[in-house]
């Protein structure tokens, strides 16, 4: 016997597809593509944005929608979280080929970024710091 009170749950089509992103969020994706790994202060400096709460909102949205991967350890609470390109970020770049300097074959490496060593991740963030200091000069 079927229970008449139980209704089947309909899956929404919007849950499988990510929502549209804003131009500043698009810039965040491009920065994470260029530098591979960046933290919030670096992204804020590269965007020339003075409000960190807005940056945090954008990063939380992008990581919740799987455009970005967030790496954070509660063990080292003083260190900010750092981000890399996520699965939907990869799909976004493949769908929007009009964006300059995006090489589609390099996007296939996104799957492997979780397996990289901490030393490599810190090296990529250090390159971001060097770039920021050179731009300030």
N, CA, C and O atoms as a GROMACS GRO file, in nm:
protein
  548
    1UNK      N    1   0.082  -0.118   0.000
    1UNK     CA    2   0.000   0.000   0.000
    1UNK      C    3   0.086   0.125   0.000
    1UNK      O    4   0.189   0.133   0.068
    2UNK      N    5   0.044   0.221  -0.076
    2UNK     CA    6   0.114   0.348  -0.080
    2UNK      C    7   0.052   0.444   0.020
    2UNK      O    8  -0.070   0.449   0.037
    3UNK      N    9   0.136   0.517   0.085
    3UNK     CA   10   0.090   0.618   0.178
    3UNK      C   11   0.056   0.743   0.098
    3UNK      O   12   0.142   0.797   0.028
    4UNK      N   13  -0.067   0.790   0.109
    4UNK     CA   14  -0.112   0.904   0.030
    4UNK      C   15  -0.060   1.036   0.084
    4UNK      O   16  -0.063   1.138   0.014
    5UNK      N   17  -0.012   1.037   0.207
    5UNK     CA   18   0.038   1.161   0.267
    5UNK      C   19   0.180   1.195   0.222
    5UNK      O   20   0.222   1.310   0.232
    6UNK      N   21   0.252   1.098   0.173
    6UNK     CA   22   0.389   1.121   0.130
    6UNK      C   23   0.389   1.161  -0.016
    6UNK      O   24   0.342   1.088  -0.103
    7UNK      N   25   0.441   1.280  -0.041
    7UNK     CA   26   0.447   1.330  -0.178
    7UNK      C   27   0.589   1.317  -0.229
    7UNK      O   28   0.684   1.336  -0.153
    8UNK      N   29   0.605   1.284  -0.357
    8UNK     CA   30   0.741   1.275  -0.411
    8UNK      C   31   0.805   1.413  -0.417
    8UNK      O   32   0.740   1.513  -0.445
    9UNK      N   33   0.931   1.414  -0.390
    9UNK     CA   34   1.006   1.539  -0.392
    9UNK      C   35   1.048   1.566  -0.536
    9UNK      O   36   1.112   1.482  -0.600
   10UNK      N   37   1.013   1.682  -0.585
   10UNK     CA   38   1.052   1.720  -0.721
   10UNK      C   39   1.187   1.790  -0.714
   10UNK      O   40   1.207   1.881  -0.634
   11UNK      N   41   1.276   1.747  -0.798
   11UNK     CA   42   1.407   1.810  -0.804
   11UNK      C   43   1.399   1.937  -0.887
   11UNK      O   44   1.346   1.937  -0.998
   12UNK      N   45   1.451   2.041  -0.832
   12UNK     CA   46   1.455   2.168  -0.904
   12UNK      C   47   1.567   2.165  -1.006
   12UNK      O   48   1.676   2.112  -0.979
   13UNK      N   49   1.542   2.220  -1.121
   13UNK     CA   50   1.644   2.223  -1.224
   13UNK      C   51   1.753   2.323  -1.192
   13UNK      O   52   1.863   2.315  -1.246
   14UNK      N   53   1.724   2.418  -1.106
   14UNK     CA   54   1.823   2.520  -1.073
   14UNK      C   55   1.930   2.469  -0.977
   14UNK      O   56   2.035   2.530  -0.965
   15UNK      N   57   1.905   2.358  -0.908
   15UNK     CA   58   2.005   2.309  -0.813
   15UNK      C   59   2.125   2.249  -0.884
   15UNK      O   60   2.236   2.251  -0.830
   16UNK      N   61   2.105   2.197  -1.003
   16UNK     CA   62   2.216   2.136  -1.076
   16UNK      C   63   2.297   2.237  -1.155
   16UNK      O   64   2.413   2.211  -1.189
   17UNK      N   65   2.239   2.350  -1.183
   17UNK     CA   66   2.309   2.450  -1.262
   17UNK      C   67   2.344   2.569  -1.174
   17UNK      O   68   2.260   2.617  -1.097
   18UNK      N   69   2.466   2.618  -1.184
   18UNK     CA   70   2.506   2.732  -1.102
   18UNK      C   71   2.437   2.860  -1.149
   18UNK      O   72   2.396   2.872  -1.265
   19UNK      N   73   2.426   2.954  -1.058
   19UNK     CA   74   2.364   3.082  -1.089
   19UNK      C   75   2.464   3.171  -1.162
   19UNK      O   76   2.584   3.142  -1.168
   20UNK      N   77   2.413   3.280  -1.219
   20UNK     CA   78   2.500   3.373  -1.291
   20UNK      C   79   2.585   3.450  -1.191
   20UNK      O   80   2.547   3.471  -1.076
   21UNK      N   81   2.702   3.491  -1.240
   21UNK     CA   82   2.792   3.564  -1.152
   21UNK      C   83   2.807   3.708  -1.200
   21UNK      O   84   2.784   3.739  -1.316
   22UNK      N   85   2.847   3.794  -1.106
   22UNK     CA   86   2.863   3.937  -1.134
   22UNK      C   87   3.001   3.963  -1.192
   22UNK      O   88   3.088   3.877  -1.183
   23UNK      N   89   3.023   4.081  -1.251
   23UNK     CA   90   3.153   4.112  -1.313
   23UNK      C   91   3.271   4.105  -1.216
   23UNK      O   92   3.378   4.059  -1.254
   24UNK      N   93   3.253   4.151  -1.091
   24UNK     CA   94   3.363   4.143  -0.994
   24UNK      C   95   3.393   3.998  -0.957
   24UNK      O   96   3.509   3.962  -0.937
   25UNK      N   97   3.289   3.917  -0.949
   25UNK     CA   98   3.310   3.775  -0.922
   25UNK      C   99   3.380   3.708  -1.039
   25UNK      O  100   3.460   3.616  -1.020
   26UNK      N  101   3.352   3.754  -1.158
   26UNK     CA  102   3.421   3.704  -1.277
   26UNK      C  103   3.570   3.739  -1.269
   26UNK      O  104   3.655   3.658  -1.305
   27UNK      N  105   3.602   3.860  -1.221
   27UNK     CA  106   3.741   3.899  -1.204
   27UNK      C  107   3.811   3.812  -1.100
   27UNK      O  108   3.929   3.780  -1.114
   28UNK      N  109   3.739   3.774  -0.996
   28UNK     CA  110   3.797   3.685  -0.894
   28UNK      C  111   3.831   3.551  -0.957
   28UNK      O  112   3.936   3.494  -0.929
   29UNK      N  113   3.743   3.500  -1.042
   29UNK     CA  114   3.770   3.372  -1.110
   29UNK      C  115   3.892   3.383  -1.201
   29UNK      O  116   3.973   3.291  -1.207
   30UNK      N  117   3.905   3.493  -1.271
   30UNK     CA  118   4.020   3.512  -1.360
   30UNK      C  119   4.149   3.520  -1.279
   30UNK      O  120   4.251   3.466  -1.320
   31UNK      N  121   4.145   3.588  -1.164
   31UNK     CA  122   4.264   3.597  -1.079
   31UNK      C  123   4.304   3.460  -1.024
   31UNK      O  124   4.422   3.427  -1.020
   32UNK      N  125   4.206   3.380  -0.984
   32UNK     CA  126   4.240   3.246  -0.934
   32UNK      C  127   4.289   3.156  -1.046
   32UNK      O  128   4.366   3.064  -1.022
   33UNK      N  129   4.245   3.181  -1.168
   33UNK     CA  130   4.298   3.105  -1.281
   33UNK      C  131   4.445   3.142  -1.305
   33UNK      O  132   4.529   3.055  -1.328
   34UNK      N  133   4.476   3.272  -1.298
   34UNK     CA  134   4.612   3.318  -1.327
   34UNK      C  135   4.712   3.274  -1.221
   34UNK      O  136   4.823   3.231  -1.254
   35UNK      N  137   4.674   3.284  -1.094
   35UNK     CA  138   4.770   3.258  -0.986
   35UNK      C  139   4.752   3.120  -0.922
   35UNK      O  140   4.834   3.082  -0.838
   36UNK      N  141   4.650   3.047  -0.958
   36UNK     CA  142   4.619   2.912  -0.908
   36UNK      C  143   4.569   2.911  -0.765
   36UNK      O  144   4.466   2.849  -0.738
   37UNK      N  145   4.636   2.979  -0.672
   37UNK     CA  146   4.595   2.985  -0.532
   37UNK      C  147   4.612   3.127  -0.482
   37UNK      O  148   4.720   3.186  -0.495
   38UNK      N  149   4.506   3.183  -0.424
   38UNK     CA  150   4.511   3.318  -0.366
   38UNK      C  151   4.430   3.321  -0.237
   38UNK      O  152   4.334   3.245  -0.221
   39UNK      N  153   4.468   3.408  -0.146
   39UNK     CA  154   4.388   3.426  -0.025
   39UNK      C  155   4.309   3.556  -0.036
   39UNK      O  156   4.325   3.632  -0.131
   40UNK      N  157   4.223   3.582   0.062
   40UNK     CA  158   4.135   3.697   0.056
   40UNK      C  159   4.207   3.832   0.053
   40UNK      O  160   4.170   3.918  -0.027
   41UNK      N  161   4.310   3.854   0.136
   41UNK     CA  162   4.379   3.984   0.126
   41UNK      C  163   4.443   4.007  -0.011
   41UNK      O  164   4.446   4.120  -0.060
   42UNK      N  165   4.495   3.902  -0.072
   42UNK     CA  166   4.554   3.919  -0.205
   42UNK      C  167   4.448   3.954  -0.308
   42UNK      O  168   4.468   4.042  -0.391
   43UNK      N  169   4.335   3.887  -0.302
   43UNK     CA  170   4.226   3.915  -0.397
   43UNK      C  171   4.175   4.056  -0.376
   43UNK      O  172   4.147   4.127  -0.473
   44UNK      N  173   4.162   4.098  -0.252
   44UNK     CA  174   4.115   4.233  -0.222
   44UNK      C  175   4.212   4.338  -0.277
   44UNK      O  176   4.168   4.440  -0.331
   45UNK      N  177   4.341   4.314  -0.264
   45UNK     CA  178   4.440   4.408  -0.314
   45UNK      C  179   4.440   4.412  -0.466
   45UNK      O  180   4.448   4.519  -0.526
   46UNK      N  181   4.430   4.295  -0.529
   46UNK     CA  182   4.431   4.291  -0.676
   46UNK      C  183   4.307   4.355  -0.737
   46UNK      O  184   4.313   4.406  -0.849
   47UNK      N  185   4.196   4.352  -0.665
   47UNK     CA  186   4.073   4.415  -0.714
   47UNK      C  187   4.066   4.563  -0.677
   47UNK      O  188   3.975   4.633  -0.722
   48UNK      N  189   4.160   4.611  -0.596
   48UNK     CA  190   4.157   4.750  -0.545
   48UNK      C  191   4.024   4.780  -0.477
   48UNK      O  192   3.961   4.882  -0.503
   49UNK      N  193   3.982   4.690  -0.390
   49UNK     CA  194   3.855   4.703  -0.321
   49UNK      C  195   3.884   4.727  -0.173
   49UNK      O  196   3.965   4.656  -0.113
   50UNK      N  197   3.818   4.826  -0.114
   50UNK     CA  198   3.852   4.861   0.023
   50UNK      C  199   3.763   4.794   0.128
   50UNK      O  200   3.796   4.799   0.247
   51UNK      N  201   3.653   4.732   0.089
   51UNK     CA  202   3.563   4.670   0.185
   51UNK      C  203   3.582   4.519   0.186
   51UNK      O  204   3.545   4.450   0.091
   52UNK      N  205   3.640   4.469   0.293
   52UNK     CA  206   3.670   4.326   0.298
   52UNK      C  207   3.545   4.242   0.315
   52UNK      O  208   3.543   4.126   0.272
   53UNK      N  209   3.440   4.296   0.377
   53UNK     CA  210   3.316   4.220   0.395
   53UNK      C  211   3.252   4.185   0.261
   53UNK      O  212   3.196   4.077   0.245
   54UNK      N  213   3.261   4.276   0.166
   54UNK     CA  214   3.204   4.250   0.033
   54UNK      C  215   3.284   4.139  -0.037
   54UNK      O  216   3.226   4.052  -0.102
   55UNK      N  217   3.415   4.144  -0.024
   55UNK     CA  218   3.500   4.040  -0.082
   55UNK      C  219   3.467   3.905  -0.019
   55UNK      O  220   3.458   3.804  -0.089
   56UNK      N  221   3.449   3.903   0.112
   56UNK     CA  222   3.416   3.778   0.182
   56UNK      C  223   3.281   3.724   0.133
   56UNK      O  224   3.266   3.603   0.114
   57UNK      N  225   3.184   3.812   0.113
   57UNK     CA  226   3.054   3.769   0.060
   57UNK      C  227   3.069   3.706  -0.078
   57UNK      O  228   3.011   3.601  -0.106
   58UNK      N  229   3.146   3.772  -0.165
   58UNK     CA  230   3.167   3.718  -0.300
   58UNK      C  231   3.237   3.584  -0.295
   58UNK      O  232   3.198   3.491  -0.366
   59UNK      N  233   3.342   3.572  -0.212
   59UNK     CA  234   3.416   3.447  -0.202
   59UNK      C  235   3.329   3.336  -0.144
   59UNK      O  236   3.337   3.221  -0.189
   60UNK      N  237   3.247   3.368  -0.045
   60UNK     CA  238   3.157   3.268   0.011
   60UNK      C  239   3.056   3.221  -0.093
   60UNK      O  240   3.027   3.101  -0.104
   61UNK      N  241   3.001   3.315  -0.170
   61UNK     CA  242   2.906   3.278  -0.274
   61UNK      C  243   2.972   3.188  -0.378
   61UNK      O  244   2.917   3.085  -0.416
   62UNK      N  245   3.091   3.228  -0.424
   62UNK     CA  246   3.159   3.150  -0.528
   62UNK      C  247   3.200   3.012  -0.477
   62UNK      O  248   3.196   2.915  -0.553
   63UNK      N  249   3.238   3.002  -0.352
   63UNK     CA  250   3.275   2.871  -0.300
   63UNK      C  251   3.151   2.786  -0.271
   63UNK      O  252   3.156   2.664  -0.288
   64UNK      N  253   3.041   2.846  -0.229
   64UNK     CA  254   2.917   2.770  -0.208
   64UNK      C  255   2.860   2.717  -0.340
   64UNK      O  256   2.804   2.608  -0.344
   65UNK      N  257   2.875   2.795  -0.446
   65UNK     CA  258   2.826   2.754  -0.577
   65UNK      C  259   2.929   2.669  -0.654
   65UNK      O  260   2.906   2.634  -0.770
   66UNK      N  261   3.041   2.637  -0.590
   66UNK     CA  262   3.147   2.551  -0.643
   66UNK      C  263   3.221   2.611  -0.763
   66UNK      O  264   3.276   2.538  -0.845
   67UNK      N  265   3.223   2.744  -0.771
   67UNK     CA  266   3.309   2.810  -0.868
   67UNK      C  267   3.453   2.810  -0.815
   67UNK      O  268   3.548   2.804  -0.892
   68UNK      N  269   3.466   2.815  -0.682
   68UNK     CA  270   3.597   2.814  -0.617
   68UNK      C  271   3.601   2.703  -0.513
   68UNK      O  272   3.499   2.661  -0.459
   69UNK      N  273   3.722   2.656  -0.488
   69UNK     CA  274   3.745   2.562  -0.378
   69UNK      C  275   3.809   2.640  -0.265
   69UNK      O  276   3.903   2.718  -0.286
   70UNK      N  277   3.758   2.620  -0.144
   70UNK     CA  278   3.812   2.690  -0.028
   70UNK      C  279   3.896   2.592   0.053
   70UNK      O  280   3.855   2.480   0.081
   71UNK      N  281   4.016   2.637   0.090
   71UNK     CA  282   4.106   2.559   0.175
   71UNK      C  283   4.124   2.636   0.305
   71UNK      O  284   4.181   2.745   0.306
   72UNK      N  285   4.076   2.580   0.414
   72UNK     CA  286   4.085   2.647   0.542
   72UNK      C  287   4.107   2.542   0.650
   72UNK      O  288   4.045   2.436   0.648
   73UNK      N  289   4.195   2.573   0.743
   73UNK     CA  290   4.223   2.483   0.853
   73UNK      C  291   4.194   2.556   0.984
   73UNK      O  292   4.249   2.663   1.009
   74UNK      N  293   4.108   2.499   1.067
   74UNK     CA  294   4.078   2.559   1.197
   74UNK      C  295   4.198   2.548   1.290
   74UNK      O  296   4.208   2.620   1.390
   75UNK      N  297   4.287   2.458   1.257
   75UNK     CA  298   4.407   2.440   1.338
   75UNK      C  299   4.494   2.566   1.336
   75UNK      O  300   4.554   2.604   1.436
   76UNK      N  301   4.499   2.631   1.219
   76UNK     CA  302   4.574   2.755   1.203
   76UNK      C  303   4.475   2.869   1.180
   76UNK      O  304   4.465   2.921   1.069
   77UNK      N  305   4.403   2.907   1.283
   77UNK     CA  306   4.294   3.003   1.269
   77UNK      C  307   4.343   3.142   1.231
   77UNK      O  308   4.266   3.222   1.178
   78UNK      N  309   4.469   3.173   1.256
   78UNK     CA  310   4.521   3.305   1.220
   78UNK      C  311   4.546   3.322   1.072
   78UNK      O  312   4.552   3.435   1.023
   79UNK      N  313   4.560   3.213   1.000
   79UNK     CA  314   4.584   3.220   0.855
   79UNK      C  315   4.452   3.230   0.781
   79UNK      O  316   4.358   3.157   0.813
   80UNK      N  317   4.443   3.318   0.682
   80UNK     CA  318   4.318   3.327   0.605
   80UNK      C  319   4.302   3.206   0.513
   80UNK      O  320   4.399   3.139   0.477
   81UNK      N  321   4.178   3.181   0.478
   81UNK     CA  322   4.150   3.073   0.382
   81UNK      C  323   4.207   3.113   0.246
   81UNK      O  324   4.215   3.231   0.213
   82UNK      N  325   4.246   3.013   0.169
   82UNK     CA  326   4.288   3.042   0.033
   82UNK      C  327   4.202   2.964  -0.063
   82UNK      O  328   4.139   2.865  -0.027
   83UNK      N  329   4.202   3.009  -0.187
   83UNK     CA  330   4.105   2.962  -0.285
   83UNK      C  331   4.175   2.920  -0.414
   83UNK      O  332   4.280   2.972  -0.450
   84UNK      N  333   4.114   2.823  -0.481
   84UNK     CA  334   4.156   2.785  -0.616
   84UNK      C  335   4.030   2.767  -0.700
   84UNK      O  336   3.919   2.771  -0.649
   85UNK      N  337   4.048   2.747  -0.827
   85UNK     CA  338   3.937   2.734  -0.920
   85UNK      C  339   3.862   2.604  -0.894
   85UNK      O  340   3.924   2.499  -0.876
   86UNK      N  341   3.730   2.609  -0.891
   86UNK     CA  342   3.647   2.492  -0.867
   86UNK      C  343   3.593   2.432  -0.996
   86UNK      O  344   3.630   2.475  -1.105
   87UNK      N  345   3.508   2.334  -0.982
   87UNK     CA  346   3.456   2.262  -1.099
   87UNK      C  347   3.366   2.350  -1.185
   87UNK      O  348   3.377   2.346  -1.307
   88UNK      N  349   3.278   2.428  -1.122
   88UNK     CA  350   3.193   2.517  -1.202
   88UNK      C  351   3.271   2.635  -1.257
   88UNK      O  352   3.233   2.692  -1.359
   89UNK      N  353   3.379   2.673  -1.192
   89UNK     CA  354   3.466   2.776  -1.246
   89UNK      C  355   3.529   2.729  -1.376
   89UNK      O  356   3.543   2.805  -1.472
   90UNK      N  357   3.568   2.603  -1.377
   90UNK     CA  358   3.624   2.542  -1.499
   90UNK      C  359   3.519   2.541  -1.610
   90UNK      O  360   3.549   2.575  -1.724
   91UNK      N  361   3.398   2.502  -1.576
   91UNK     CA  362   3.290   2.499  -1.676
   91UNK      C  363   3.256   2.639  -1.725
   91UNK      O  364   3.225   2.658  -1.842
   92UNK      N  365   3.263   2.736  -1.635
   92UNK     CA  366   3.235   2.874  -1.672
   92UNK      C  367   3.332   2.922  -1.779
   92UNK      O  368   3.291   2.984  -1.877
   93UNK      N  369   3.461   2.892  -1.761
   93UNK     CA  370   3.561   2.934  -1.859
   93UNK      C  371   3.546   2.859  -1.990
   93UNK      O  372   3.572   2.915  -2.097
   94UNK      N  373   3.505   2.734  -1.985
   94UNK     CA  374   3.486   2.658  -2.109
   94UNK      C  375   3.366   2.709  -2.187
   94UNK      O  376   3.365   2.704  -2.310
   95UNK      N  377   3.264   2.757  -2.116
   95UNK     CA  378   3.145   2.811  -2.183
   95UNK      C  379   3.168   2.952  -2.236
   95UNK      O  380   3.110   2.990  -2.338
   96UNK      N  381   3.250   3.030  -2.168
   96UNK     CA  382   3.275   3.169  -2.206
   96UNK      C  383   3.415   3.179  -2.267
   96UNK      O  384   3.510   3.221  -2.201
   97UNK      N  385   3.426   3.142  -2.390
   97UNK     CA  386   3.556   3.141  -2.456
   97UNK      C  387   3.601   3.281  -2.499
   97UNK      O  388   3.713   3.298  -2.545
   98UNK      N  389   3.514   3.381  -2.484
   98UNK     CA  390   3.552   3.517  -2.522
   98UNK      C  391   3.647   3.582  -2.422
   98UNK      O  392   3.703   3.687  -2.451
   99UNK      N  393   3.665   3.522  -2.305
   99UNK     CA  394   3.756   3.576  -2.205
   99UNK      C  395   3.899   3.555  -2.252
   99UNK      O  396   3.937   3.444  -2.289
  100UNK      N  397   3.977   3.662  -2.250
  100UNK     CA  398   4.114   3.657  -2.301
  100UNK      C  399   4.206   3.582  -2.206
  100UNK      O  400   4.182   3.574  -2.086
  101UNK      N  401   4.312   3.527  -2.262
  101UNK     CA  402   4.422   3.462  -2.189
  101UNK      C  403   4.380   3.337  -2.112
  101UNK      O  404   4.451   3.295  -2.021
  102UNK      N  405   4.268   3.277  -2.145
  102UNK     CA  406   4.226   3.151  -2.082
  102UNK      C  407   4.257   3.038  -2.180
  102UNK      O  408   4.204   3.034  -2.291
  103UNK      N  409   4.343   2.948  -2.137
  103UNK     CA  410   4.380   2.835  -2.221
  103UNK      C  411   4.301   2.713  -2.175
  103UNK      O  412   4.317   2.664  -2.063
  104UNK      N  413   4.215   2.666  -2.263
  104UNK     CA  414   4.123   2.558  -2.231
  104UNK      C  415   4.195   2.430  -2.189
  104UNK      O  416   4.151   2.367  -2.092
  105UNK      N  417   4.304   2.388  -2.255
  105UNK     CA  418   4.370   2.264  -2.210
  105UNK      C  419   4.425   2.272  -2.067
  105UNK      O  420   4.435   2.170  -1.999
  106UNK      N  421   4.461   2.391  -2.021
  106UNK     CA  422   4.512   2.405  -1.885
  106UNK      C  423   4.401   2.392  -1.780
  106UNK      O  424   4.429   2.366  -1.663
  107UNK      N  425   4.277   2.409  -1.822
  107UNK     CA  426   4.167   2.397  -1.728
  107UNK      C  427   4.147   2.253  -1.682
  107UNK      O  428   4.084   2.229  -1.578
  108UNK      N  429   4.199   2.157  -1.756
  108UNK     CA  430   4.186   2.018  -1.716
  108UNK      C  431   4.268   1.986  -1.592
  108UNK      O  432   4.248   1.882  -1.530
  109UNK      N  433   4.359   2.073  -1.554
  109UNK     CA  434   4.441   2.052  -1.434
  109UNK      C  435   4.365   2.087  -1.305
  109UNK      O  436   4.415   2.061  -1.195
  110UNK      N  437   4.248   2.144  -1.318
  110UNK     CA  438   4.170   2.184  -1.200
  110UNK      C  439   4.140   2.062  -1.113
  110UNK      O  440   4.137   2.073  -0.990
  111UNK      N  441   4.119   1.949  -1.174
  111UNK     CA  442   4.085   1.828  -1.098
  111UNK      C  443   4.202   1.787  -1.008
  111UNK      O  444   4.179   1.725  -0.904
  112UNK      N  445   4.323   1.819  -1.046
  112UNK     CA  446   4.441   1.774  -0.972
  112UNK      C  447   4.485   1.871  -0.863
  112UNK      O  448   4.572   1.837  -0.783
  113UNK      N  449   4.429   1.991  -0.858
  113UNK     CA  450   4.477   2.093  -0.766
  113UNK      C  451   4.459   2.055  -0.619
  113UNK      O  452   4.533   2.103  -0.534
  114UNK      N  453   4.364   1.971  -0.589
  114UNK     CA  454   4.346   1.928  -0.451
  114UNK      C  455   4.458   1.838  -0.402
  114UNK      O  456   4.479   1.825  -0.281
  115UNK      N  457   4.530   1.775  -0.495
  115UNK     CA  458   4.637   1.682  -0.458
  115UNK      C  459   4.774   1.748  -0.450
  115UNK      O  460   4.872   1.682  -0.415
  116UNK      N  461   4.783   1.876  -0.482
  116UNK     CA  462   4.912   1.944  -0.478
  116UNK      C  463   4.958   1.959  -0.333
  116UNK      O  464   4.878   1.961  -0.240
  117UNK      N  465   5.089   1.970  -0.316
  117UNK     CA  466   5.145   1.982  -0.182
  117UNK      C  467   5.123   2.123  -0.127
  117UNK      O  468   5.100   2.218  -0.202
  118UNK      N  469   5.130   2.133   0.004
  118UNK     CA  470   5.115   2.264   0.068
  118UNK      C  471   5.228   2.358   0.027
  118UNK      O  472   5.208   2.479   0.018
  119UNK      N  473   5.344   2.301   0.003
  119UNK     CA  474   5.458   2.382  -0.039
  119UNK      C  475   5.429   2.450  -0.173
  119UNK      O  476   5.460   2.567  -0.191
  120UNK      N  477   5.369   2.376  -0.267
  120UNK     CA  478   5.335   2.433  -0.398
  120UNK      C  479   5.228   2.541  -0.383
  120UNK      O  480   5.235   2.645  -0.448
  121UNK      N  481   5.128   2.516  -0.298
  121UNK     CA  482   5.021   2.613  -0.278
  121UNK      C  483   5.076   2.744  -0.220
  121UNK      O  484   5.039   2.853  -0.263
  122UNK      N  485   5.165   2.732  -0.123
  122UNK     CA  486   5.227   2.850  -0.063
  122UNK      C  487   5.316   2.922  -0.164
  122UNK      O  488   5.326   3.044  -0.163
  123UNK      N  489   5.380   2.844  -0.252
  123UNK     CA  490   5.464   2.904  -0.357
  123UNK      C  491   5.378   2.988  -0.450
  123UNK      O  492   5.417   3.098  -0.488
  124UNK      N  493   5.260   2.937  -0.488
  124UNK     CA  494   5.171   3.013  -0.577
  124UNK      C  495   5.123   3.141  -0.509
  124UNK      O  496   5.112   3.246  -0.574
  125UNK      N  497   5.093   3.134  -0.381
  125UNK     CA  498   5.051   3.255  -0.310
  125UNK      C  499   5.166   3.353  -0.295
  125UNK      O  500   5.146   3.474  -0.295
  126UNK      N  501   5.288   3.301  -0.281
  126UNK     CA  502   5.406   3.388  -0.273
  126UNK      C  503   5.427   3.460  -0.406
  126UNK      O  504   5.464   3.578  -0.408
  127UNK      N  505   5.403   3.391  -0.516
  127UNK     CA  506   5.412   3.456  -0.648
  127UNK      C  507   5.308   3.568  -0.656
  127UNK      O  508   5.335   3.674  -0.713
  128UNK      N  509   5.189   3.545  -0.600
  128UNK     CA  510   5.088   3.650  -0.595
  128UNK      C  511   5.135   3.770  -0.514
  128UNK      O  512   5.111   3.884  -0.553
  129UNK      N  513   5.202   3.744  -0.402
  129UNK     CA  514   5.256   3.854  -0.320
  129UNK      C  515   5.362   3.933  -0.395
  129UNK      O  516   5.365   4.056  -0.388
  130UNK      N  517   5.447   3.863  -0.467
  130UNK     CA  518   5.551   3.931  -0.546
  130UNK      C  519   5.486   4.017  -0.654
  130UNK      O  520   5.528   4.130  -0.677
  131UNK      N  521   5.385   3.963  -0.721
  131UNK     CA  522   5.316   4.038  -0.826
  131UNK      C  523   5.254   4.165  -0.767
  131UNK      O  524   5.264   4.273  -0.826
  132UNK      N  525   5.192   4.153  -0.651
  132UNK     CA  526   5.127   4.269  -0.587
  132UNK      C  527   5.232   4.374  -0.551
  132UNK      O  528   5.209   4.494  -0.571
  133UNK      N  529   5.345   4.332  -0.499
  133UNK     CA  530   5.450   4.428  -0.462
  133UNK      C  531   5.508   4.496  -0.586
  133UNK      O  532   5.544   4.613  -0.581
  134UNK      N  533   5.519   4.424  -0.696
  134UNK     CA  534   5.570   4.484  -0.820
  134UNK      C  535   5.470   4.582  -0.879
  134UNK      O  536   5.510   4.685  -0.934
  135UNK      N  537   5.344   4.553  -0.868
  135UNK     CA  538   5.241   4.644  -0.918
  135UNK      C  539   5.239   4.773  -0.836
  135UNK      O  540   5.217   4.881  -0.891
  136UNK      N  541   5.262   4.761  -0.706
  136UNK     CA  542   5.265   4.880  -0.620
  136UNK      C  543   5.382   4.971  -0.650
  136UNK      O  544   5.374   5.092  -0.628
  137UNK      N  545   5.492   4.913  -0.703
  137UNK     CA  546   5.608   4.996  -0.738
  137UNK      C  547   5.573   5.082  -0.857
  137UNK      O  548   5.656   5.160  -0.904
   0.00000   0.00000   0.00000
